[in-house]
C-alpha cells in the first residue's frame, strides 16, 4: 500500500491564499499544495515562513514550515523544511481479556498515530511569461505506536495483564507535476497532479495509513477588475475551493482581503469550512493571516474503530482538525525587479570623433536590437556611458515596444568639455543600458570602442564647423590684435567696404607666416584646430580654411565652406560674405566672375567672394585663384546644379 501521498492535496487548503494574484509584486503564491509550477513567479532569493495557531480547548502555536526559493533566469529552485506539518492522534481503548482460567480482565490500551512531512524540494521552468511547468518531491514519515495486551502467568497461577508496544514506521518519497498558463492579464489556469508517484523506503503497510487516491487539481483565477479577483480550485474527487478577493493601495503596497468557501468530499456539511484572510504585500514582503473556521462540531469524540474505518486524507485539513489561524510571511531577500527587455545585438553607426561635439545629439553613434520579454507594450529608456568622454550617463530618446516584439533602439551621446579633448586615439568602452521602470536596469552590456583624438575628422565637410568652433575665443583675440594694429587703415575705409577691407587685412597677416603642408599618410582624415595651424605655421587646405574661417567668424564675418567633391583629392576653400549689395560691386571689382551673389535670411542679395586659402602670397592672388576655380567648377561646369560643388554655411 502506498501511503501518505496526499499530505494536503486538498486544493481547499492553500496555505498562502490567493491575494497575491491581485498584485504586481508576484511573490510566490503557495508551496506544493495547489500547483508545483507556481514557484516561477518571483525572481532572486525569497524566504517564506508559515506559523500555525490552534484554537479551542487546547490551544497551541508552532512553526509550520520554513522555505527558501531562488530564481536563476528562467529556472526556479525551492526547498522547504516543515517541522510543524504534523498530525498526532492518541486513542485510549478499554479492552476485556479472558485468561486461560476464564477470568475476565479489564485493560486500557494506548494507540499513538503520527503523520509528518519532513522536507520537500521544488523546481519549475518558465518557457514564456505566460507558461511554466514544474515538479515537486517531498519526504513523509508515518509512525504508529500500538499497545497490545500481554498475559503473564506467575508460579502461583495468578494472571497479570501487561502491555507491549508495536511500532510501525513508513517513510515515503512522493512527487507531482504541474503547469501554469496565463491566457491574458486577467485570466490564468493551472493544472497539477497529486500523488502522481511515490516510493516507500520499506515494504511495510498498516491499516492506519492515510488514504491514497491519484488525481489532479484544476485551478482558474479571473481578474474582474483591477482590484477584484475570483478563484476556484477543483479536485477530481469533487472537492473544491471557491474564493473572491479585493485589494487597495496602502503604504507603498497593497492590502487585500479574501473569503473562501471549502467543500471536502470527506467532511460534512457540504461547505465544510469558511476561510477569511487578509494580506499586505509590497516589493519586499507579503504577509497573510488566514482564519480556518470549520462548520461542524470539532469537539466530538471519535473511537479508534471509527478512525480506522474512515482514515484521513490530509494532515491539517480533515474531520478531526480544529479551527486555526495560519500566518504566512514571504520576504524578498535581495529583490530584483522582473526584466522586461533585453539586448539582442548592438552595432556602432558612427565612430566617435570628439571634436564634432553636438554631431551625436542629432545622429546616433550606435543602434541596438531590443526584445520585449513581456506580452504588454513597454516604454524603453536607453542610455549609455562612454568612458573617457562622458562625465555622467547620457539618456537617449525613449521608445515604445509592443509585447513580445523586437525593435531598433538608437543611442546618442554628448561631448561635454571641449577643453579636455583627448590628444591621441585610445581604446575605451561603452556601457549600454535599458530601463523600463524605476532606477534598476533591465539589461546592460559593455562594448569596446575606439575614441579618435581631437584632430581626427570623419571626412564630411559639414563637420568642419566643429573645428571652427573649437578655438573661437583664441581666434577672436588674434583677429582683434591684428585689427588694432591696422586701426588707422580701417578708420579711413568707407563703411560699405569695411568688411571687405577687414578680410583683406586679416588674410594678409594670416598667410605671411604660413606654408602649405600636407597631412601625414593615414587611414583617418586629420584637421588642426585653428590656433594649432598658426602655432605650427602651416597646414593643408582644410586646416587653412578652418583656421581662417575661425578668425573671421570670431568677429562676426559670415563664412561658408566650398566643397569640391569631384576633385582627384577632395578640396575645400572659403566663401566670405562682404555684406556689399550687388549694385555696389564696382567698389571692390569690375569683374563679375570674381563674386557670387547670395540672398541672406531676409531675402536681400549680398556679395560673397571665394578665397583659396592655400595661396599663401596675398589676399588678391588668393581671391583671384579662388574665384577662377569657383566660377569654372560651380558655374561653367554646373557643379552647383549637379551637386559636385556644395556650399556649406558654417554658423
Secondary structure, 3 states (H helix, E strand, C coil): CCCCCCCCCCCCCCCCCCHHHHCCCCCCCCCCCCCCCHHHHCCCEEEEEEEEEECCCCCEEEEEEEEEEEEECCEEEEEEECCCCEEEEEEEEEEEEECCCCCEEEEEEEEEEEEEEEEEEEEEEEEECCEEEEEEEEEEEEEEEEEEEEEEECCCCCEEEEEEEEEEEEEEEEEEEEEEEECCCCEEEEEEEECCEEEECCCCCCCCCCCCCCEEEEEEEEECCCCEEEEEEEECCCCEEEEEEEEEEECCEEEEEEEEEEECCCCCCCCCEEEEEEEEECCCEEEEEEEEEECCCCCCCCCHHHHHHHCCCCCCCCCCCCCEEEEEEEEECCCCCCCCEEEEEEEECCCEEHHHCCHHHHCCCEEEEEEECCCCCEEEEEEEEECCCCCCCEECCCEEECCCCEEEEEECCCCCCHHHCCCCCEEEEEEEEEECCCCCCCEEEEEEEEEECCCEECCCHHHHHHHHHHCHHHHHHHHHHHHHHCHHHHHCCCHHHHHHHHHHHHHHHHHCCCEECCCCCCCCEECCCHHHHHHHCEECHHHHHHHHHHHHHHCCCCEEEEEECCCCCCEEEEEEECCCCHHHHHHCCCCHHHCEEEECCCCCEEEEEEECCCCCCCHHHHHHHHHHHHHHHHHHCCHHHHCCEEEEECC
